[in-house]
């Protein structure tokens, strides 16, 4: 497992909102929703679409792929709706002061 890497300042991501970041040459969508922080691989497992372009739903704690609407759980990356059937990878997030850090998990 990798180390925590600084990716953004707290004030750079509205709540609710998301931001595309690069962590060790990997594209990750950083999500701020209802006071919590999440990080997922920026890829819909249905067709490879960018999750960072999709809407965040605070009520069901998900992000939707803008292409076909597949939803993924913010905390686990689990596929919640069709057409996606496989999860995307969820990563660990921590906040220290005004800095947001991500530690990558293997796919």
Order of alpha helices (4+ residues) and beta strands (2+ residues): beta-beta-beta-beta-beta-beta-beta-beta-beta
